[in-house]
Amino acid sequence: MADSFIVGDAGGTGTQWRVVKDGDIQQFETIGFNAYTHNLEDLKTSITQTFGEEVEPNIPIYFYAAGVDTKQQAEDVRSEFAEIFGSNIHIENDLVGVARSLCGREEGNVCILGTGSNACYYNGQQVNKVSASLGYVLGDEGSGAYLGKKLMMGIFREQFSKEIITQFQEKYSLTSHEVIQRIYHEPRPNHFLASFGTFIYENRNHPEIHQLITRAFNDFFDAFFHKSEHKEKPFHFSGSIAYYFSDTLRQIGTERKFLIKNIVQSPIAGLVLYHQQYD
């Protein structure tokens, strides 16, 4: 059983860290990271400022991050992290982290619904992608960015009732021009779109918003599991969207005859247990 290590789980919005020393656990949070859209230097600076003094030389580091889809991406992150963490660094995709956290060594379908979305089948040892995520422009069905995009379309095309449009404008006072400028000319447009998840959650019981959420989650299952050979295996979810809209997610799972088991906001607690048990 491992007594001392550091584990980090990075999503698009934030990174959860646990520093484990002789069984004692400290919690930290830094900025988020996605290998496709974020600057690793910013994350390194955030780590140094947040808990750099807690890092001991060559303590095992387990880092799980969105967008780390190739060996080269993992190696790039490992090389950069060596400056602050030393050489005992293990880099994996965030799906691997969720799988280890929620399944341990058991098989299942593992899904992420946060700022972005992704899914895989986990055989108890390795993850196998069931479909390409494609990012917030081409994919990310069911994610916060996807929900935000659908909300923007409905608001500015006046496809929603006057009631919803008025509530939205009272809260945000945005024009379509301002939204387009923000998406195309400022950093992290996926975060901007996902930020409207608060409005969607506040109005989740309104029939039009409930329909938006339902369609988005069905789009997720259609995108990622239309060809899956493992639909009879349990489904496990991590991410803020899955967590806060869990009632709707479970309802759709029931309608589609899927067994949805764990839904957590973050996999970090399960990852600590995993590495305590298996390393």
ChimeraX commands (.cxc) that place a marker at each C-alpha (Angstrom):
marker #1 position 0.00,0.00,0.00 radius 0.5
marker #1 position 1.36,3.41,-1.03 radius 0.5
marker #1 position 1.75,5.87,1.85 radius 0.5
marker #1 position 3.12,8.94,0.04 radius 0.5
marker #1 position 2.24,10.25,-3.41 radius 0.5
marker #1 position 0.57,13.14,-5.23 radius 0.5
marker #1 position -2.43,12.67,-7.50 radius 0.5
marker #1 position -4.00,15.30,-9.75 radius 0.5
marker #1 position -7.15,15.24,-11.85 radius 0.5
marker #1 position -7.31,18.01,-14.46 radius 0.5
marker #1 position -10.39,19.12,-16.32 radius 0.5
marker #1 position -10.99,22.13,-18.49 radius 0.5
marker #1 position -12.08,24.33,-15.59 radius 0.5
marker #1 position -9.92,23.24,-12.65 radius 0.5
marker #1 position -7.46,20.67,-11.34 radius 0.5
marker #1 position -8.03,18.82,-8.07 radius 0.5
marker #1 position -4.89,17.69,-6.21 radius 0.5
marker #1 position -4.31,15.45,-3.22 radius 0.5
marker #1 position -0.90,15.36,-1.53 radius 0.5
marker #1 position -0.64,12.15,0.50 radius 0.5
marker #1 position 2.20,11.93,3.05 radius 0.5
marker #1 position 2.39,8.89,5.30 radius 0.5
marker #1 position -1.37,8.52,5.06 radius 0.5
marker #1 position -2.17,12.19,5.76 radius 0.5
marker #1 position -4.04,13.90,2.92 radius 0.5
marker #1 position -3.92,17.57,1.93 radius 0.5
marker #1 position -6.28,19.08,-0.66 radius 0.5
marker #1 position -5.39,21.72,-3.24 radius 0.5
marker #1 position -6.95,23.19,-6.37 radius 0.5
marker #1 position -5.18,24.83,-9.30 radius 0.5
marker #1 position -6.27,26.09,-12.70 radius 0.5
marker #1 position -7.50,23.53,-15.20 radius 0.5
marker #1 position -5.66,21.90,-18.06 radius 0.5
marker #1 position -6.54,20.33,-21.40 radius 0.5
marker #1 position -3.65,19.20,-23.59 radius 0.5
marker #1 position -5.36,20.61,-26.69 radius 0.5
marker #1 position -6.43,24.02,-25.43 radius 0.5
marker #1 position -4.37,25.06,-22.39 radius 0.5
marker #1 position -0.84,26.29,-21.75 radius 0.5
marker #1 position 1.06,23.93,-19.46 radius 0.5
marker #1 position 3.27,26.78,-18.23 radius 0.5
marker #1 position 0.20,28.38,-16.65 radius 0.5
marker #1 position -0.58,25.16,-14.78 radius 0.5
marker #1 position 3.03,24.78,-13.61 radius 0.5
marker #1 position 2.97,28.31,-12.22 radius 0.5
marker #1 position -0.33,27.61,-10.47 radius 0.5
marker #1 position 1.09,24.41,-8.92 radius 0.5
marker #1 position 4.22,26.18,-7.69 radius 0.5
marker #1 position 2.20,28.97,-6.12 radius 0.5
marker #1 position -0.42,26.69,-4.60 radius 0.5
marker #1 position 1.43,23.71,-3.12 radius 0.5
marker #1 position 4.97,23.74,-4.48 radius 0.5
marker #1 position 6.49,23.68,-0.99 radius 0.5
marker #1 position 4.69,20.39,-0.30 radius 0.5
marker #1 position 6.43,18.57,-3.16 radius 0.5
marker #1 position 9.18,16.24,-2.00 radius 0.5
marker #1 position 11.92,15.07,-4.43 radius 0.5
marker #1 position 10.81,12.15,-6.60 radius 0.5
marker #1 position 7.60,11.45,-4.70 radius 0.5
marker #1 position 5.33,9.47,-7.08 radius 0.5
marker #1 position 3.10,11.77,-9.15 radius 0.5
marker #1 position -0.07,10.48,-10.83 radius 0.5
marker #1 position -1.57,13.08,-13.15 radius 0.5
marker #1 position -4.76,12.57,-15.15 radius 0.5
marker #1 position -5.67,15.21,-17.72 radius 0.5
marker #1 position -8.20,15.94,-20.42 radius 0.5
marker #1 position -6.80,15.84,-23.94 radius 0.5
marker #1 position -3.82,13.58,-23.23 radius 0.5
marker #1 position -4.67,11.19,-26.03 radius 0.5
marker #1 position -1.25,10.20,-27.40 radius 0.5
marker #1 position 2.06,8.96,-26.01 radius 0.5
marker #1 position 3.73,12.11,-27.30 radius 0.5
marker #1 position 1.29,14.34,-25.42 radius 0.5
marker #1 position 1.92,12.36,-22.24 radius 0.5
marker #1 position 5.67,12.61,-22.76 radius 0.5
marker #1 position 5.45,16.36,-23.33 radius 0.5
marker #1 position 3.58,16.81,-20.04 radius 0.5
marker #1 position 5.98,14.48,-18.22 radius 0.5
marker #1 position 9.00,16.39,-19.51 radius 0.5
marker #1 position 7.59,19.75,-18.41 radius 0.5
marker #1 position 6.51,18.44,-15.01 radius 0.5
marker #1 position 9.99,17.04,-14.33 radius 0.5
marker #1 position 11.11,20.61,-13.54 radius 0.5
marker #1 position 8.89,20.75,-10.46 radius 0.5
marker #1 position 8.11,17.12,-9.62 radius 0.5
marker #1 position 11.27,15.17,-10.48 radius 0.5
marker #1 position 11.30,11.96,-12.50 radius 0.5
marker #1 position 8.72,9.68,-10.85 radius 0.5
marker #1 position 5.79,10.94,-12.93 radius 0.5
marker #1 position 2.90,8.97,-14.41 radius 0.5
marker #1 position 0.66,10.72,-16.97 radius 0.5
marker #1 position -2.69,9.37,-18.15 radius 0.5
marker #1 position -5.84,10.56,-19.91 radius 0.5
marker #1 position -8.65,11.75,-17.64 radius 0.5
marker #1 position -10.80,8.79,-18.73 radius 0.5
marker #1 position -8.24,6.46,-17.16 radius 0.5
marker #1 position -8.54,8.43,-13.95 radius 0.5
marker #1 position -12.32,8.19,-13.85 radius 0.5
marker #1 position -12.16,4.48,-14.68 radius 0.5
marker #1 position -9.71,3.73,-11.88 radius 0.5
marker #1 position -11.64,5.91,-9.45 radius 0.5
marker #1 position -15.12,4.53,-10.07 radius 0.5
marker #1 position -14.42,0.97,-11.23 radius 0.5
marker #1 position -11.17,0.01,-9.54 radius 0.5
marker #1 position -10.33,-3.24,-11.31 radius 0.5
marker #1 position -13.85,-4.01,-12.50 radius 0.5
marker #1 position -15.14,-3.43,-16.04 radius 0.5
marker #1 position -17.71,-0.85,-17.04 radius 0.5
marker #1 position -18.60,2.06,-19.30 radius 0.5
marker #1 position -16.88,5.21,-18.08 radius 0.5
marker #1 position -18.15,8.67,-19.00 radius 0.5
marker #1 position -17.20,12.29,-18.40 radius 0.5
marker #1 position -19.76,15.09,-18.56 radius 0.5
marker #1 position -18.14,18.33,-17.47 radius 0.5
marker #1 position -16.96,21.31,-19.50 radius 0.5
marker #1 position -16.45,18.74,-22.28 radius 0.5
marker #1 position -17.54,15.12,-22.68 radius 0.5
marker #1 position -15.87,11.80,-23.35 radius 0.5
marker #1 position -16.52,8.09,-22.84 radius 0.5
marker #1 position -14.87,4.69,-23.01 radius 0.5
marker #1 position -15.22,1.03,-22.15 radius 0.5
marker #1 position -12.92,-0.08,-19.31 radius 0.5
marker #1 position -12.00,-3.75,-19.05 radius 0.5
marker #1 position -10.62,-3.44,-15.53 radius 0.5
marker #1 position -7.11,-2.64,-16.74 radius 0.5
marker #1 position -7.26,-0.52,-19.87 radius 0.5
marker #1 position -9.65,1.98,-21.45 radius 0.5
marker #1 position -10.92,1.58,-24.98 radius 0.5
marker #1 position -12.46,4.62,-26.66 radius 0.5
marker #1 position -15.97,3.96,-27.95 radius 0.5
marker #1 position -16.09,7.10,-30.13 radius 0.5
marker #1 position -14.11,10.28,-30.77 radius 0.5
marker #1 position -14.89,13.21,-28.48 radius 0.5
marker #1 position -14.03,15.81,-31.19 radius 0.5
marker #1 position -14.02,18.82,-28.86 radius 0.5
marker #1 position -16.54,21.61,-28.31 radius 0.5
marker #1 position -16.80,22.68,-31.97 radius 0.5
marker #1 position -17.52,19.27,-33.50 radius 0.5
marker #1 position -18.67,17.21,-30.54 radius 0.5
marker #1 position -18.67,17.23,-26.72 radius 0.5
marker #1 position -22.32,16.16,-26.73 radius 0.5
marker #1 position -24.04,16.48,-23.36 radius 0.5
marker #1 position -21.27,18.65,-21.89 radius 0.5
marker #1 position -21.47,22.07,-20.31 radius 0.5
marker #1 position -20.15,23.65,-23.50 radius 0.5
marker #1 position -22.72,21.74,-25.55 radius 0.5
marker #1 position -25.59,22.80,-23.28 radius 0.5
marker #1 position -24.38,26.39,-23.41 radius 0.5
marker #1 position -24.19,26.32,-27.20 radius 0.5
marker #1 position -27.72,24.96,-27.51 radius 0.5
marker #1 position -28.96,27.58,-25.05 radius 0.5
marker #1 position -27.34,30.39,-27.08 radius 0.5
marker #1 position -28.90,29.09,-30.28 radius 0.5
marker #1 position -32.35,28.98,-28.71 radius 0.5
marker #1 position -32.06,32.41,-27.13 radius 0.5
marker #1 position -30.76,34.37,-30.11 radius 0.5
marker #1 position -32.88,32.57,-32.68 radius 0.5
marker #1 position -35.88,33.19,-30.40 radius 0.5
marker #1 position -36.74,29.50,-30.30 radius 0.5
marker #1 position -37.44,29.71,-26.57 radius 0.5
marker #1 position -40.45,31.33,-24.96 radius 0.5
marker #1 position -40.37,35.01,-24.09 radius 0.5
marker #1 position -40.26,33.99,-20.43 radius 0.5
marker #1 position -36.91,32.18,-20.79 radius 0.5
marker #1 position -35.40,34.84,-23.08 radius 0.5
marker #1 position -36.37,37.61,-20.63 radius 0.5
marker #1 position -34.90,35.73,-17.67 radius 0.5
marker #1 position -31.70,35.15,-19.60 radius 0.5
marker #1 position -31.30,38.80,-20.56 radius 0.5
marker #1 position -32.11,39.99,-17.04 radius 0.5
marker #1 position -29.25,37.81,-15.81 radius 0.5
marker #1 position -26.65,38.37,-18.55 radius 0.5
marker #1 position -27.66,41.35,-20.78 radius 0.5
marker #1 position -25.90,39.88,-23.81 radius 0.5
marker #1 position -26.32,40.48,-27.52 radius 0.5
marker #1 position -25.61,37.87,-30.18 radius 0.5
marker #1 position -22.74,40.08,-31.39 radius 0.5
marker #1 position -21.14,40.07,-27.94 radius 0.5
marker #1 position -21.47,36.29,-27.70 radius 0.5
marker #1 position -19.90,35.75,-31.12 radius 0.5
marker #1 position -17.04,38.12,-30.26 radius 0.5
marker #1 position -16.45,36.26,-27.00 radius 0.5
marker #1 position -16.44,32.85,-28.67 radius 0.5
marker #1 position -14.25,33.70,-31.66 radius 0.5
marker #1 position -11.87,36.32,-30.28 radius 0.5
marker #1 position -11.21,35.54,-26.62 radius 0.5
marker #1 position -9.52,32.60,-24.87 radius 0.5
marker #1 position -11.32,29.44,-23.74 radius 0.5
marker #1 position -14.66,29.81,-25.52 radius 0.5
marker #1 position -15.69,26.36,-24.28 radius 0.5
marker #1 position -15.49,27.67,-20.71 radius 0.5
marker #1 position -17.59,30.66,-21.67 radius 0.5
marker #1 position -20.27,28.42,-23.14 radius 0.5
marker #1 position -20.16,26.05,-20.17 radius 0.5
marker #1 position -20.60,28.98,-17.76 radius 0.5
marker #1 position -24.28,29.17,-18.76 radius 0.5
marker #1 position -24.78,25.83,-17.03 radius 0.5
marker #1 position -25.75,27.86,-13.96 radius 0.5
marker #1 position -28.73,29.38,-15.79 radius 0.5
marker #1 position -29.71,25.99,-17.18 radius 0.5
marker #1 position -29.56,24.42,-13.72 radius 0.5
marker #1 position -31.62,27.22,-12.18 radius 0.5
marker #1 position -34.30,26.69,-14.82 radius 0.5
marker #1 position -33.97,22.92,-15.16 radius 0.5
marker #1 position -37.63,22.34,-14.27 radius 0.5
marker #1 position -38.91,24.65,-16.99 radius 0.5
marker #1 position -40.29,22.42,-19.80 radius 0.5
marker #1 position -38.16,24.04,-22.52 radius 0.5
marker #1 position -34.93,23.83,-20.53 radius 0.5
marker #1 position -35.71,20.31,-19.37 radius 0.5
marker #1 position -36.16,19.35,-23.03 radius 0.5
marker #1 position -32.81,20.96,-23.87 radius 0.5
marker #1 position -31.07,18.89,-21.16 radius 0.5
marker #1 position -32.84,15.70,-22.20 radius 0.5
marker #1 position -31.91,16.14,-25.84 radius 0.5
marker #1 position -28.30,16.88,-24.94 radius 0.5
marker #1 position -27.95,13.70,-22.86 radius 0.5
marker #1 position -29.60,11.60,-25.56 radius 0.5
marker #1 position -27.19,13.16,-28.04 radius 0.5
marker #1 position -24.36,12.04,-25.74 radius 0.5
marker #1 position -25.50,8.42,-25.68 radius 0.5
marker #1 position -26.16,8.46,-29.43 radius 0.5
marker #1 position -22.70,9.88,-30.15 radius 0.5
marker #1 position -20.64,7.64,-27.88 radius 0.5
marker #1 position -22.55,4.37,-27.55 radius 0.5
marker #1 position -24.36,3.86,-30.85 radius 0.5
marker #1 position -21.91,1.07,-31.80 radius 0.5
marker #1 position -20.84,-0.11,-28.37 radius 0.5
marker #1 position -20.76,-3.84,-27.69 radius 0.5
marker #1 position -20.84,-3.30,-23.93 radius 0.5
marker #1 position -24.13,-1.51,-23.33 radius 0.5
marker #1 position -25.15,-4.17,-20.83 radius 0.5
marker #1 position -22.23,-3.22,-18.55 radius 0.5
marker #1 position -22.71,-0.61,-15.80 radius 0.5
marker #1 position -22.27,3.06,-16.64 radius 0.5
marker #1 position -20.22,5.36,-14.40 radius 0.5
marker #1 position -20.13,9.16,-14.69 radius 0.5
marker #1 position -17.89,11.94,-13.47 radius 0.5
marker #1 position -18.13,15.70,-13.99 radius 0.5
marker #1 position -20.16,18.68,-12.85 radius 0.5
marker #1 position -22.86,18.31,-15.51 radius 0.5
marker #1 position -23.42,14.62,-14.74 radius 0.5
marker #1 position -23.47,15.41,-11.02 radius 0.5
marker #1 position -25.84,18.37,-11.00 radius 0.5
marker #1 position -28.21,16.93,-13.60 radius 0.5
marker #1 position -28.00,13.37,-12.27 radius 0.5
marker #1 position -31.79,12.95,-11.93 radius 0.5
marker #1 position -32.33,13.61,-15.64 radius 0.5
marker #1 position -29.29,11.52,-16.56 radius 0.5
marker #1 position -30.56,8.54,-14.58 radius 0.5
marker #1 position -34.04,8.95,-16.07 radius 0.5
marker #1 position -32.65,8.79,-19.60 radius 0.5
marker #1 position -30.49,5.83,-18.65 radius 0.5
marker #1 position -33.56,3.99,-17.41 radius 0.5
marker #1 position -35.47,4.80,-20.60 radius 0.5
marker #1 position -32.59,3.43,-22.68 radius 0.5
marker #1 position -32.26,0.36,-20.40 radius 0.5
marker #1 position -28.75,1.33,-19.24 radius 0.5
marker #1 position -27.60,0.56,-15.70 radius 0.5
marker #1 position -26.18,3.82,-14.35 radius 0.5
marker #1 position -24.29,3.28,-11.10 radius 0.5
marker #1 position -21.83,5.88,-9.82 radius 0.5
marker #1 position -22.19,9.59,-10.56 radius 0.5
marker #1 position -19.58,11.82,-8.92 radius 0.5
marker #1 position -18.57,15.43,-9.39 radius 0.5
marker #1 position -14.86,14.59,-9.23 radius 0.5
marker #1 position -12.94,11.30,-9.30 radius 0.5
marker #1 position -10.17,12.55,-7.03 radius 0.5
marker #1 position -11.25,10.79,-3.81 radius 0.5
marker #1 position -11.54,7.46,-5.60 radius 0.5
marker #1 position -8.11,7.99,-7.19 radius 0.5
marker #1 position -6.52,8.41,-3.78 radius 0.5
marker #1 position -8.05,5.11,-2.67 radius 0.5
marker #1 position -6.99,3.43,-5.92 radius 0.5
marker #1 position -3.33,4.39,-5.55 radius 0.5
marker #1 position -3.32,3.59,-1.86 radius 0.5
marker #1 position -4.60,0.14,-2.65 radius 0.5
marker #1 position -2.78,-0.82,-5.85 radius 0.5
marker #1 position 0.58,1.01,-5.75 radius 0.5
marker link #1:1,2 radius 0.2
marker link #1:2,3 radius 0.2
marker link #1:3,4 radius 0.2
marker link #1:4,5 radius 0.2
marker link #1:5,6 radius 0.2
marker link #1:6,7 radius 0.2
marker link #1:7,8 radius 0.2
marker link #1:8,9 radius 0.2
marker link #1:9,10 radius 0.2
marker link #1:10,11 radius 0.2
marker link #1:11,12 radius 0.2
marker link #1:12,13 radius 0.2
marker link #1:13,14 radius 0.2
marker link #1:14,15 radius 0.2
marker link #1:15,16 radius 0.2
marker link #1:16,17 radius 0.2
marker link #1:17,18 radius 0.2
marker link #1:18,19 radius 0.2
marker link #1:19,20 radius 0.2
marker link #1:20,21 radius 0.2
marker link #1:21,22 radius 0.2
marker link #1:22,23 radius 0.2
marker link #1:23,24 radius 0.2
marker link #1:24,25 radius 0.2
marker link #1:25,26 radius 0.2
marker link #1:26,27 radius 0.2
marker link #1:27,28 radius 0.2
marker link #1:28,29 radius 0.2
marker link #1:29,30 radius 0.2
marker link #1:30,31 radius 0.2
marker link #1:31,32 radius 0.2
marker link #1:32,33 radius 0.2
marker link #1:33,34 radius 0.2
marker link #1:34,35 radius 0.2
marker link #1:35,36 radius 0.2
marker link #1:36,37 radius 0.2
marker link #1:37,38 radius 0.2
marker link #1:38,39 radius 0.2
marker link #1:39,40 radius 0.2
marker link #1:40,41 radius 0.2
marker link #1:41,42 radius 0.2
marker link #1:42,43 radius 0.2
marker link #1:43,44 radius 0.2
marker link #1:44,45 radius 0.2
marker link #1:45,46 radius 0.2
marker link #1:46,47 radius 0.2
marker link #1:47,48 radius 0.2
marker link #1:48,49 radius 0.2
marker link #1:49,50 radius 0.2
marker link #1:50,51 radius 0.2
marker link #1:51,52 radius 0.2
marker link #1:52,53 radius 0.2
marker link #1:53,54 radius 0.2
marker link #1:54,55 radius 0.2
marker link #1:55,56 radius 0.2
marker link #1:56,57 radius 0.2
marker link #1:57,58 radius 0.2
marker link #1:58,59 radius 0.2
marker link #1:59,60 radius 0.2
marker link #1:60,61 radius 0.2
marker link #1:61,62 radius 0.2
marker link #1:62,63 radius 0.2
marker link #1:63,64 radius 0.2
marker link #1:64,65 radius 0.2
marker link #1:65,66 radius 0.2
marker link #1:66,67 radius 0.2
marker link #1:67,68 radius 0.2
marker link #1:68,69 radius 0.2
marker link #1:69,70 radius 0.2
marker link #1:70,71 radius 0.2
marker link #1:71,72 radius 0.2
marker link #1:72,73 radius 0.2
marker link #1:73,74 radius 0.2
marker link #1:74,75 radius 0.2
marker link #1:75,76 radius 0.2
marker link #1:76,77 radius 0.2
marker link #1:77,78 radius 0.2
marker link #1:78,79 radius 0.2
marker link #1:79,80 radius 0.2
marker link #1:80,81 radius 0.2
marker link #1:81,82 radius 0.2
marker link #1:82,83 radius 0.2
marker link #1:83,84 radius 0.2
marker link #1:84,85 radius 0.2
marker link #1:85,86 radius 0.2
marker link #1:86,87 radius 0.2
marker link #1:87,88 radius 0.2
marker link #1:88,89 radius 0.2
marker link #1:89,90 radius 0.2
marker link #1:90,91 radius 0.2
marker link #1:91,92 radius 0.2
marker link #1:92,93 radius 0.2
marker link #1:93,94 radius 0.2
marker link #1:94,95 radius 0.2
marker link #1:95,96 radius 0.2
marker link #1:96,97 radius 0.2
marker link #1:97,98 radius 0.2
marker link #1:98,99 radius 0.2
marker link #1:99,100 radius 0.2
marker link #1:100,101 radius 0.2
marker link #1:101,102 radius 0.2
marker link #1:102,103 radius 0.2
marker link #1:103,104 radius 0.2
marker link #1:104,105 radius 0.2
marker link #1:105,106 radius 0.2
marker link #1:106,107 radius 0.2
marker link #1:107,108 radius 0.2
marker link #1:108,109 radius 0.2
marker link #1:109,110 radius 0.2
marker link #1:110,111 radius 0.2
marker link #1:111,112 radius 0.2
marker link #1:112,113 radius 0.2
marker link #1:113,114 radius 0.2
marker link #1:114,115 radius 0.2
marker link #1:115,116 radius 0.2
marker link #1:116,117 radius 0.2
marker link #1:117,118 radius 0.2
marker link #1:118,119 radius 0.2
marker link #1:119,120 radius 0.2
marker link #1:120,121 radius 0.2
marker link #1:121,122 radius 0.2
marker link #1:122,123 radius 0.2
marker link #1:123,124 radius 0.2
marker link #1:124,125 radius 0.2
marker link #1:125,126 radius 0.2
marker link #1:126,127 radius 0.2
marker link #1:127,128 radius 0.2
marker link #1:128,129 radius 0.2
marker link #1:129,130 radius 0.2
marker link #1:130,131 radius 0.2
marker link #1:131,132 radius 0.2
marker link #1:132,133 radius 0.2
marker link #1:133,134 radius 0.2
marker link #1:134,135 radius 0.2
marker link #1:135,136 radius 0.2
marker link #1:136,137 radius 0.2
marker link #1:137,138 radius 0.2
marker link #1:138,139 radius 0.2
marker link #1:139,140 radius 0.2
marker link #1:140,141 radius 0.2
marker link #1:141,142 radius 0.2
marker link #1:142,143 radius 0.2
marker link #1:143,144 radius 0.2
marker link #1:144,145 radius 0.2
marker link #1:145,146 radius 0.2
marker link #1:146,147 radius 0.2
marker link #1:147,148 radius 0.2
marker link #1:148,149 radius 0.2
marker link #1:149,150 radius 0.2
marker link #1:150,151 radius 0.2
marker link #1:151,152 radius 0.2
marker link #1:152,153 radius 0.2
marker link #1:153,154 radius 0.2
marker link #1:154,155 radius 0.2
marker link #1:155,156 radius 0.2
marker link #1:156,157 radius 0.2
marker link #1:157,158 radius 0.2
marker link #1:158,159 radius 0.2
marker link #1:159,160 radius 0.2
marker link #1:160,161 radius 0.2
marker link #1:161,162 radius 0.2
marker link #1:162,163 radius 0.2
marker link #1:163,164 radius 0.2
marker link #1:164,165 radius 0.2
marker link #1:165,166 radius 0.2
marker link #1:166,167 radius 0.2
marker link #1:167,168 radius 0.2
marker link #1:168,169 radius 0.2
marker link #1:169,170 radius 0.2
marker link #1:170,171 radius 0.2
marker link #1:171,172 radius 0.2
marker link #1:172,173 radius 0.2
marker link #1:173,174 radius 0.2
marker link #1:174,175 radius 0.2
marker link #1:175,176 radius 0.2
marker link #1:176,177 radius 0.2
marker link #1:177,178 radius 0.2
marker link #1:178,179 radius 0.2
marker link #1:179,180 radius 0.2
marker link #1:180,181 radius 0.2
marker link #1:181,182 radius 0.2
marker link #1:182,183 radius 0.2
marker link #1:183,184 radius 0.2
marker link #1:184,185 radius 0.2
marker link #1:185,186 radius 0.2
marker link #1:186,187 radius 0.2
marker link #1:187,188 radius 0.2
marker link #1:188,189 radius 0.2
marker link #1:189,190 radius 0.2
marker link #1:190,191 radius 0.2
marker link #1:191,192 radius 0.2
marker link #1:192,193 radius 0.2
marker link #1:193,194 radius 0.2
marker link #1:194,195 radius 0.2
marker link #1:195,196 radius 0.2
marker link #1:196,197 radius 0.2
marker link #1:197,198 radius 0.2
marker link #1:198,199 radius 0.2
marker link #1:199,200 radius 0.2
marker link #1:200,201 radius 0.2
marker link #1:201,202 radius 0.2
marker link #1:202,203 radius 0.2
marker link #1:203,204 radius 0.2
marker link #1:204,205 radius 0.2
marker link #1:205,206 radius 0.2
marker link #1:206,207 radius 0.2
marker link #1:207,208 radius 0.2
marker link #1:208,209 radius 0.2
marker link #1:209,210 radius 0.2
marker link #1:210,211 radius 0.2
marker link #1:211,212 radius 0.2
marker link #1:212,213 radius 0.2
marker link #1:213,214 radius 0.2
marker link #1:214,215 radius 0.2
marker link #1:215,216 radius 0.2
marker link #1:216,217 radius 0.2
marker link #1:217,218 radius 0.2
marker link #1:218,219 radius 0.2
marker link #1:219,220 radius 0.2
marker link #1:220,221 radius 0.2
marker link #1:221,222 radius 0.2
marker link #1:222,223 radius 0.2
marker link #1:223,224 radius 0.2
marker link #1:224,225 radius 0.2
marker link #1:225,226 radius 0.2
marker link #1:226,227 radius 0.2
marker link #1:227,228 radius 0.2
marker link #1:228,229 radius 0.2
marker link #1:229,230 radius 0.2
marker link #1:230,231 radius 0.2
marker link #1:231,232 radius 0.2
marker link #1:232,233 radius 0.2
marker link #1:233,234 radius 0.2
marker link #1:234,235 radius 0.2
marker link #1:235,236 radius 0.2
marker link #1:236,237 radius 0.2
marker link #1:237,238 radius 0.2
marker link #1:238,239 radius 0.2
marker link #1:239,240 radius 0.2
marker link #1:240,241 radius 0.2
marker link #1:241,242 radius 0.2
marker link #1:242,243 radius 0.2
marker link #1:243,244 radius 0.2
marker link #1:244,245 radius 0.2
marker link #1:245,246 radius 0.2
marker link #1:246,247 radius 0.2
marker link #1:247,248 radius 0.2
marker link #1:248,249 radius 0.2
marker link #1:249,250 radius 0.2
marker link #1:250,251 radius 0.2
marker link #1:251,252 radius 0.2
marker link #1:252,253 radius 0.2
marker link #1:253,254 radius 0.2
marker link #1:254,255 radius 0.2
marker link #1:255,256 radius 0.2
marker link #1:256,257 radius 0.2
marker link #1:257,258 radius 0.2
marker link #1:258,259 radius 0.2
marker link #1:259,260 radius 0.2
marker link #1:260,261 radius 0.2
marker link #1:261,262 radius 0.2
marker link #1:262,263 radius 0.2
marker link #1:263,264 radius 0.2
marker link #1:264,265 radius 0.2
marker link #1:265,266 radius 0.2
marker link #1:266,267 radius 0.2
marker link #1:267,268 radius 0.2
marker link #1:268,269 radius 0.2
marker link #1:269,270 radius 0.2
marker link #1:270,271 radius 0.2
marker link #1:271,272 radius 0.2
marker link #1:272,273 radius 0.2
marker link #1:273,274 radius 0.2
marker link #1:274,275 radius 0.2
marker link #1:275,276 radius 0.2
marker link #1:276,277 radius 0.2
marker link #1:277,278 radius 0.2
marker link #1:278,279 radius 0.2
view
